[in-house]
């Protein structure tokens, strides 16, 4: 077997071992449908660590592994580059973005600016339907194994469903790529936070939204994000990145401007 054939076989084996890329249906042109399939496949592989940080992305091998031509794979890689999950290096091609303490800090600085604002707005506008959806996802977190794929999906869906309850499409658009980039760190490293504490944090966030307590929700989410960032920083061999917010002194300027 040639090196090229061996590389294709390795990628195909890894891409097909844990999941199957979903079909894209609807009145979509064929080339767009294929590009979407390639994007979904590569996006999932990067977030779950099937394609490792720093790993080169050989377009021809990936196209063969996915049963596609190179064109939709190139389009998918351009989209992943825009999300910060892939970087194109001149004369060297594309590779999965590396994990680093600098990148982790930047991601969480942005998340700490946007997500407390989003949950504060969500807590103001939370409907019974929003609450019912959040409780459904909490139930999944309670019943599934902490490291299972279903738990990872429910965790992401819970946060994003809360942020969508802010009714701010721009906030959600800004948060989504930051969220996905930070999930790569959580997938790549063992969580230093116990499953029970993690679940309790999310129960408190949902309670704050259900009770329409915007400042409390923003405070709890801030410390949840800070704790996670600091745990990940420790596993990268670095010092804590952020300080916990102090109860009674938490008055983020951006959030106050929105709530007044």
Secondary structure, 3 states (H helix, E strand, C coil): CCHHHHHHHHHHHHHHHCCCCCCCCCCCCHHHHHHHHHHHHHHHHHHCCCCCCCCECCHHHHHHHHCCCHHHHHHHHHHHHHCCCEEEECCCEEEECCCCHHHHHHHHHHHHHHHHHHHHHHHHHCCHHHHHHHHHHHHHHHHCCCCCHHHHHHHHHHHHHHHHCCCCHHHHHHHHHHHHHHHHHHHHCCCCCCHHHHHHHHHHHHHHHHCCCHHHHHHHHHHHHHHHHHHHHHHCCCCCCCCCCCCCCCCCHHHHHHHC
